[in-house]
Amino acid sequence: MAIQDIEKYTFNDTFSLSIVDFDQACVVHKQEQIDAYNIYWIKEGKGTYTIDFKSYSFDGNVLFFLSPGQVFSIDSDDIKEAYRLTFVRDFYCIQTHDKEVACNGVLFNNVYDTPFIEPCESDTQKLSFILESLIEEFKQEETAQYDMLQTYLKQFIIHSVRIQKEHYSMKEDVESKLFKEFSVLVEFNFRKLHSVTDYATRLGVSPKSLTKHFQKIGTETPSDFIKGRVMLEAKRKLIYTDDSVKEIAFDLGFNDPAYFTRFFKKTAGKSPLQFKKDF
């Protein structure tokens, strides 16, 4: 990936903060699969970034959040200031802290249509202060550094959630909460559970009731949501691994590779091998 670290601070290979620059023409052409949680903050710049085969334009101050397994690239010729926070689950687990931080399904494993936030001037000042505090803590290497670094990262994430809630009209009604619970459940079980009934049972509602809740918020059906997540993983594996179609089918919970191929072709309009070749 054509990103250069101008300056990088690390803690035990589990958490890092980088001031980043982009090489000639400032273009990251090649898509890369992320293996850790990443927060990118482009404080000044414009261009296009792609996450999981979907592209989004940005112009100015923007933050976006990536989870392990997602595929990412940037195409820009004008990025003047940018930062990257990278951490693994062993350093900070978003699932464990979700009740207090509320970032799972909002910033990471995003179930909403806006995979980025644009902080206003006052928000930028607060985030900048946290970032400066992080850099200062990295440099000190004092006692309990892990706790201090984790606290600052947590503050950065919490404030980002607040920005998201304030500026992007996130609903807190029953349907939206159920949608988040469902999507997070799918994220951790899509390889082995493919039916709406499986998830409805775990959520304590009937499949019919779950579908009605989805209709109220105007989103895709639970069935389509599950299929979409399976298809996304299939595409990632076809493009970014050397696994055979048979291996991918088994990994995604299909006992019959031929059925998986028919499922993929019906959804994508082409066979798995043709998709890989075309991409």
C-alpha positions in Angstrom: 0.0 0.0 0.0 1.5 3.4 -1.0 1.2 5.0 2.4 4.4 6.2 4.1 4.7 6.8 7.8 6.3 10.2 8.4 6.4 9.5 12.1 5.2 6.4 13.9 4.6 5.6 17.6 4.0 2.1 18.7 3.2 0.1 21.8 4.1 -3.6 21.9 2.9 -4.1 18.3 -0.7 -3.8 19.5 -1.4 -0.1 19.1 0.2 2.5 17.0 -0.3 6.1 15.9 1.2 7.3 12.6 1.4 10.6 10.9 1.1 9.5 7.3 2.0 10.8 3.9 1.3 9.4 0.4 3.9 8.7 -2.2 4.2 10.3 -5.6 0.8 11.5 -6.9 -0.5 10.7 -3.5 -2.5 7.7 -4.8 -3.1 4.4 -3.1 -4.3 2.4 -6.1 -4.0 -1.1 -4.8 -6.7 -2.3 -2.4 -5.5 -3.8 0.8 -7.3 -6.1 3.3 -7.0 -4.7 6.8 -5.9 -7.1 9.5 -6.5 -4.8 12.5 -8.8 -2.0 13.6 -7.9 1.3 11.8 -9.0 4.9 12.3 -7.9 7.2 9.5 -8.2 10.9 10.1 -7.6 13.1 7.0 -7.6 16.6 8.5 -7.0 18.3 5.1 -7.4 16.8 1.7 -9.8 15.5 -0.9 -10.3 12.5 -3.0 -12.0 9.1 -3.1 -11.7 6.1 -0.8 -13.1 2.6 -1.4 -14.2 0.2 1.4 -15.4 -3.3 0.5 -15.9 -2.5 -3.2 -17.9 0.8 -2.6 -16.4 4.2 -3.2 -17.0 7.4 -1.3 -15.8 11.0 -2.0 -14.3 13.3 0.7 -13.3 16.9 0.7 -11.9 18.5 3.8 -11.9 17.1 7.3 -13.0 13.4 7.6 -12.5 10.3 9.7 -13.3 6.8 8.7 -13.2 3.5 10.6 -12.1 0.1 9.4 -12.5 -3.3 11.0 -10.3 -6.4 10.4 -11.1 -8.1 7.1 -12.3 -5.0 5.3 -10.8 -4.0 2.0 -9.5 -0.4 1.6 -7.9 1.9 -0.8 -7.5 5.7 -1.4 -7.3 7.6 -4.6 -6.3 11.2 -4.1 -3.9 13.9 -5.4 -4.4 16.3 -2.6 -4.0 15.1 1.0 -2.0 17.5 3.1 -2.4 16.2 6.7 -3.4 12.7 7.8 -3.2 10.3 10.8 -3.7 6.7 11.3 -4.6 4.9 14.6 -4.2 1.1 14.5 -5.0 -1.3 17.2 -5.7 -5.0 17.7 -8.4 -6.7 19.8 -5.8 -7.6 22.5 -5.1 -3.9 23.1 -8.7 -2.7 23.0 -11.8 -4.9 22.5 -14.7 -2.9 21.0 -17.1 -5.8 21.9 -16.1 -5.8 25.6 -16.5 -2.1 25.9 -19.5 -1.7 23.6 -22.0 -0.9 26.4 -20.0 2.0 27.6 -18.6 3.2 24.3 -21.3 2.1 21.8 -19.0 2.0 18.8 -19.6 -1.6 17.6 -22.1 -1.4 14.8 -21.8 2.4 14.6 -18.2 3.2 13.8 -16.8 -0.3 13.4 -18.8 -3.1 11.8 -20.9 -0.2 10.6 -24.6 -0.9 9.9 -25.4 2.6 8.8 -25.0 4.1 5.3 -22.5 6.7 6.4 -19.1 5.0 6.9 -17.3 8.2 7.9 -17.8 11.3 10.1 -16.9 15.0 9.4 -16.0 16.8 12.6 -16.8 20.5 13.0 -14.2 23.0 14.2 -14.9 22.4 18.0 -14.9 18.6 17.5 -11.6 18.9 15.6 -10.0 20.8 18.5 -11.1 18.1 21.0 -9.8 15.3 18.8 -6.6 17.1 18.2 -6.1 17.5 21.9 -6.6 13.8 22.4 -4.2 13.0 19.6 -1.5 15.3 21.0 -2.0 13.6 24.4 -1.5 10.2 22.8 1.7 11.3 21.2 3.0 12.8 24.4 2.2 9.5 26.3 3.9 7.4 23.6 7.1 9.5 24.1 7.1 9.2 27.9 7.2 5.4 28.3 6.2 5.8 31.9 4.6 3.4 34.4 1.0 2.2 33.4 1.5 3.4 29.9 -0.8 0.7 28.6 -3.7 2.1 30.7 -3.0 5.7 29.7 -2.9 4.9 26.0 -6.0 2.8 26.2 -7.8 5.6 28.0 -6.9 8.2 25.3 -7.9 5.8 22.5 -11.2 5.2 24.3 -11.8 9.0 24.6 -11.1 9.4 20.9 -13.6 6.7 20.0 -16.3 8.0 22.4 -16.0 11.5 21.0 -16.2 10.1 17.5 -19.5 8.3 18.4 -20.9 11.5 19.9 -20.1 13.3 16.6 -21.8 10.5 14.7 -24.9 10.7 16.9 -25.1 14.5 16.8 -24.6 15.0 13.1 -26.0 11.9 11.4 -29.5 11.5 13.0 -28.9 8.1 14.4 -32.2 6.7 15.7 -32.5 5.1 19.1 -35.9 3.5 18.6 -36.7 -0.2 19.1 -36.3 -1.0 15.4 -32.9 0.6 15.1 -31.6 -1.1 18.2 -32.8 -4.4 16.9 -31.2 -3.7 13.6 -27.9 -3.1 15.3 -28.1 -6.2 17.4 -29.0 -8.3 14.3 -26.2 -6.9 12.2 -23.6 -7.5 15.0 -24.9 -11.0 15.4 -24.6 -11.6 11.7 -21.1 -10.3 11.7 -20.0 -13.0 14.1 -22.1 -15.9 12.8 -22.6 -15.5 9.0 -20.2 -18.3 8.3 -22.4 -20.9 9.9 -25.9 -19.4 10.2 -27.6 -18.5 7.0 -31.3 -18.5 7.9 -33.4 -15.6 9.3 -34.9 -18.1 11.8 -31.5 -18.7 13.3 -31.0 -15.1 14.1 -34.6 -14.3 15.1 -34.4 -17.1 17.7 -31.3 -15.7 19.2 -32.9 -12.2 19.3 -36.1 -13.6 21.0 -38.4 -12.6 18.1 -40.2 -14.4 15.3 -38.8 -14.3 11.8 -42.0 -12.5 10.7 -41.6 -9.9 13.4 -38.0 -9.3 12.6 -38.8 -8.7 9.0 -41.6 -6.2 10.0 -39.1 -4.3 12.2 -36.8 -4.0 9.2 -39.6 -2.7 7.0 -40.4 0.1 9.5 -36.9 1.5 9.1 -36.9 1.1 5.3 -33.8 -1.2 5.1 -33.2 -4.4 3.2 -34.8 -7.6 4.4 -33.0 -9.8 7.0 -32.6 -12.4 4.4 -30.9 -10.0 2.0 -28.7 -8.7 4.8 -27.4 -12.1 5.6 -26.9 -12.9 1.9 -25.1 -9.6 1.4 -22.6 -10.4 4.2 -21.9 -13.9 2.9 -21.4 -12.4 -0.6 -19.0 -9.7 0.7 -16.8 -12.3 2.4 -16.9 -14.5 -0.7 -15.7 -11.6 -2.8 -13.0 -10.7 -0.4 -11.7 -14.3 -0.4 -11.9 -14.6 -4.2 -9.8 -11.5 -4.7 -7.4 -11.5 -1.7 -6.7 -15.2 -1.0 -5.6 -18.1 -3.1 -8.4 -20.3 -1.7 -10.3 -22.4 -4.2 -14.0 -22.0 -4.8 -14.5 -25.3 -2.9 -12.5 -24.0 0.1 -14.4 -20.8 0.1 -17.7 -22.6 0.0 -16.9 -24.8 3.0 -15.5 -21.8 4.9 -18.8 -20.0 4.4 -20.9 -22.9 5.6 -21.9 -24.4 2.3 -21.7 -28.2 2.3 -22.1 -28.3 -1.5 -19.7 -26.2 -3.5 -22.0 -26.4 -6.5 -24.8 -24.8 -4.5 -22.4 -22.1 -3.4 -21.5 -21.4 -7.1 -25.2 -21.1 -8.0 -25.9 -18.9 -5.0 -23.0 -16.6 -6.0 -23.9 -16.5 -9.7 -27.6 -15.7 -8.9 -26.5 -12.8 -6.6 -23.5 -11.4 -8.5 -24.6 -12.2 -12.1 -21.5 -14.2 -12.7 -19.7 -17.3 -11.4 -17.1 -17.0 -8.6 -14.2 -17.7 -11.1 -15.5 -15.2 -13.6 -15.8 -12.5 -10.9 -12.2 -13.1 -9.8 -11.0 -13.0 -13.4 -12.9 -9.8 -14.2 -11.8 -8.0 -11.0 
